[in-house]
Amino acid sequence: MAKSKIRRKKNEKAGENAVAVPESQAQKNGPTRAAAKRKALSRSEPKGPNIIEKIRQFLREVQIELRKVVWPTRKETVASTSVVIVLVFLVSIYLGLVDIALSRLIKYIIR
């Protein structure tokens, strides 16, 4: 019984709930068993999955995500493409005019 009191005081000092544990049970669940388990785990398996498994997992996840995609209809695709082409044309005209104006301004300043 004296050993369980010693064990209780150690638990109280560590901030744990004070529970009287018989010495025979403390030896079974002690640090030697936990250390042996960690050592066995570290030897049996590598740290993480290998590169092939990572690639397989990535491809599975891509397939799942592609099933969730809502693809646009042909009409929506044509409309979006038309808007993009018109905007690119308008921006190119604007930038061309700005380039011509700035070029003439620089030539006027240099002469």
DAPENOR-V481567 format. One line per field, one symbol per residue. phi: phi as a letter, one per 20 degrees, with the letter a starting at -180 (. if undefined). psi: psi as a letter, one per 20 degrees, with the letter a starting at -180 (. if undefined). burial: 1 if it has 24 or more other ideal C-beta (glycine too) atoms within 12 Angstrom, else 0. Layout:
phi = ???
psi = ???
burial = ???
//
This chain:
phi = .fffffffffffffneffcfdgffffffefffffffffffffefcffbfffffffffffffffffffefdfffffffffffffffffffffffffffffffffffffffff
psi = hhhhgggghghhhijrpopopqhhhhhgjahhggghgggghhhhqrhaqrhghggggghghggghhhipoqqrhghgggghggggghggghhgghgggggghghgghhgh.
burial = 000000100000000000001000000000000000000000000000000000000000000000000000000000000000000000000000000000000000000
//
